[in-house]
Amino acid sequence: MSKSDDLRKEAKEAGKRGDKTKSLKEGARERKREKALNDMADNEDWLDGKPKPKASK
């Protein structure tokens, strides 16, 4: 498992935490963390010479 895969896994977990929280501030913070971790994973892939993954929304 590459570092980018680990970052994407952490991002997914942060998104789940953001959805489960009852605090709006904490939810917003976890969603920001999710986006940042996904961006970091994309950068890791780019540094490793991998093509950019397709956006899944």
N, C-alpha and C positions, 0 to 999 in steps of 0.2 A: 504494500500500500504506500503510495507516494505522499509527500507532504501536502500536496494540493488536495488529495482525497481526505486526509485527516482534517484539513481546514474546512472542507465542505461538510464533513460529518459534524464538526463543532458548530458550523453555521446552522445546520438543520436542527440541532439540539437547542440552539439559542432561539430559533424561531418557534419551536414548540414551547419553550419556557415563556416567551413573550405572549403566546396565545393563551397560556394557562393562568398568567398572573392577573390579579384583581386590581393592581395599581396601574393607572394609565402611564405614569412616568416610567415605571419599571418595564412595562410592555414596550414603550417607545425605545427605551435603552436597549432592550434585547433585540428589537427589530433592526436598530442601527448596527448592533454588534453582528447580526446575521449578514447584513449587507457588506460590512467591512471584511468579514471573514471570507465571503464569497469573492470579493474583489481581490483579496490577498491570494486566494486559490487560483484565480485567473492569472495573476501576476506570476505565481510560481510556475504555472503551466507555460506561460510565455517564456520565462527564463530557461525552462527545460526544452524549449523548442517545439512544444506541442501546439496544435491548432487550438484556437479559442473555442470553447464549448458553446453549443447553441443555447440561447436563452430559453429557459422553460418557465413559462408563466401560467 
